């Protein structure tokens, strides 16, 4: 896992060094000027991972293999990590965060999504061109296209600690050691990847001003202010116009990934750039202890008065 961490970290570190502005947008998965709450599928990946992983204790050893295979399939199939890796390389190249793998058209004119193996090959090729090939060689240790396909088509069996794949007209057996190498490699990659994202987000703990990407600038002396959540790190960026510039007609803006409560605070205090620690988990735990007849009234009170 340490090698995986060091390999991926060099990609994150080089992108941060090149352009902090686009690096932060990449971390937050903000790739469009219209991005707002409710449009971040990276959160869906984490929610699915936690949901699947939480059921392991309920099953025996063989059934847990199926759970681990679902996690494996989820990790290698999910689009958002590939998009973020591509955007980190965009930043290193001087480009901007964007959608990197748009659908292509087949001969009939139908949209065709990129396959994970094609995304990986594209990313590895770019990493070689940037001189950081080892940062993405880790995929070679755990990505198996036949296993990915078998998981989502249920064209496999678990027998005597082995995984048996039905791949077209052929049969393949993935032994105990290879099975653990593939699954544990994918799990390590996911854990390291999410740890690095959280770590770099947490590094920004003050609402400092940074310089935007040249293509984002509208004025030569323009700077951007970070938006921070206490106990978490950066959650967005906003304009850093002076009162005189605002009076002169400069347009305020922000790009952020914030909670409902933070949006509520922003509506009340438009100049806010440091949000308090997120209390949503604590409120949810409290609501679970409240009798059902009262829960609705209390929830409405909290939403009205605190924006949660």
Secondary structure, DSSP 8 states (H G I E B T S, - for coil): -HHHHHHHHHHHHHHHHH-HHHHHHHHTT--STT--TT--HHHHHHHHHHHHHTTGGGS-HHHHHHHHHHHHHHHHH-HHHHHHHHHHHHHHTT---------EE-TTS-EE---HHHHHHHHHHHHHHTT-GGGSTTHHHH--HHHHHHHHHT-EEEETTEEEEEETTEEEEE-HHHHHHHHHHHHHHHHHHHHHHHHHHHH--S--EE---TTT-SSTT--EEEEEETTTEEEEEEE---HHHHHTT----EEE---HHHHHHHHH-TT--EE----HHHHHHHHHTS-HHHHHHHHHHHHHHH--
